[in-house]
Amino acid sequence: MSEPRATRRVGIVGYGHLGQYLVRRLQDEGPRHGLELAFVWNRDLGKLAGMMPASLQLEDLDQADLIVEVSHPCVAQDHGESFLGSADFMVGSPTALADEATERRLRGAVERYGHTLYVPSGALWGGQDLQRMDQLGTLQALTVTMTKHPDSFRLEGRLVRGAGQGRRVLYEGPVRGLCPLAPNNVNTMAAACMAAPSLGFDGVKGCLIADPDLADWHLVEIEALGPGGFSVTSRRKNPAAQGAVTGAATFTAFWSSLLACRGHGGCVFLC
Ligand SMILES: NC(=O)c1ccc[n+]([C@@H]2O[C@H](COP(=O)([O-])OP(=O)(O)OC[C@H]3O[C@@H](n4cnc5c(N)ncnc54)[C@H](O)[C@@H]3O)[C@@H](O)[C@H]2O)c1
């Protein structure tokens, strides 16, 4: 593993809502935090034209100490392993890890190359506490329920027909089965699965609800159960513009997560 540079160079993959926000904050405040923008990569290069000097468009992955994916789950599935070969990697779309082969490959790369796979907690409240319970072997059950306005969903497969008709439970069951059906909407559930690997994508339960009365926020409810009747429940109201997939608080949460990516060696780290 190469020696960390004094200034951490950050590559951003994806230049949509989150990517543009993170690039702006890196350019404005990065130096104060010992961070510098190394490159921006987007599938649609036209989106970068005029917005980004050519020098900041990707040439070589080795330019970065940290690569941040904020594009699409397929990027971690196709390139996550090679990202980890040269840098720490923050996977902004952790629903990608519901694919067993991807999770196995990325965990293997972490051990092989000694770089850190960072999973941003997103809207997951108490992630570190869940992680601690999981490590102690006391986390017996974990359920994450997410409720949003039907317009906030980007659904796939059999869920496409489910939204838009009154308050409805769209899915209830293991998070593994839900991630491919709502890849942009359940990253918080995927983060919970990574925080609690003893339960993982098959053991953590996800419940997705469409509620037309929920115009201005997203609801995230978490229930953790432990021995002897121990239980914790949290309920987070995330303000969100009508139809927005990403809640407003998620942008600042992502920036805080990025600031926590200081290089923790070969492990998976919830940030
Ligand atoms: N972890 C969380 O809590 C959390 C919260 C919100 C969003 N997300 C995820 O972060 C990602 C970005 O969210 P967003 O709101 O900025 O989305 P967005 O649609 O605004 O932007 C995505 C950008 O990535 C680009 N892109 C898509 N596929 C690509 C590819 N294969 N290679 C390179 N670029 C590609 C698109 O052209 C677009 O510019 C999504 O996958 C979303 O699900 C995660």
The ligand as an ORCA input file, in Angstrom:
! r2SCAN-3c Opt
* xyz 0 1
  N     -26.432      6.229     -0.126
  C     -27.528      6.988     -0.099
  O     -28.162      7.181      0.936
  C     -27.971      7.646     -1.371
  C     -28.829      8.740     -1.328
  C     -29.180      9.325     -2.528
  C     -28.731      8.814     -3.737
  N     -27.930      7.737     -3.741
  C     -27.438      7.134     -4.997
  O     -26.411      7.932     -5.531
  C     -26.454      7.853     -6.950
  C     -26.487      9.281     -7.521
  O     -27.640      9.952     -7.066
  P     -28.066     11.337     -7.739
  O     -29.276     11.794     -7.010
  O     -26.897     12.244     -7.851
  O     -28.497     10.796     -9.189
  P     -28.560     11.599    -10.566
  O     -29.448     10.803    -11.455
  O     -28.838     13.034    -10.349
  O     -27.068     11.507    -11.129
  C     -26.454     10.336    -11.582
  C     -25.368     10.759    -12.562
  O     -24.554      9.630    -12.833
  C     -24.410      9.482    -14.241
  N     -24.258      8.062    -14.532
  C     -25.223      7.117    -14.581
  N     -24.700      5.931    -14.888
  C     -23.373      6.129    -15.016
  C     -22.298      5.288    -15.323
  N     -22.525      3.994    -15.591
  N     -21.041      5.798    -15.344
  C     -20.805      7.092    -15.062
  N     -21.815      7.974    -14.791
  C     -23.067      7.487    -14.769
  C     -25.654     10.087    -14.853
  O     -25.401     10.512    -16.194
  C     -25.898     11.265    -13.894
  O     -25.157     12.397    -14.274
  C     -27.676      7.014     -7.321
  O     -27.304      5.685     -7.613
  C     -28.508      7.063     -6.062
  O     -29.275      5.877     -5.909
  C     -27.531      7.150     -2.585
*
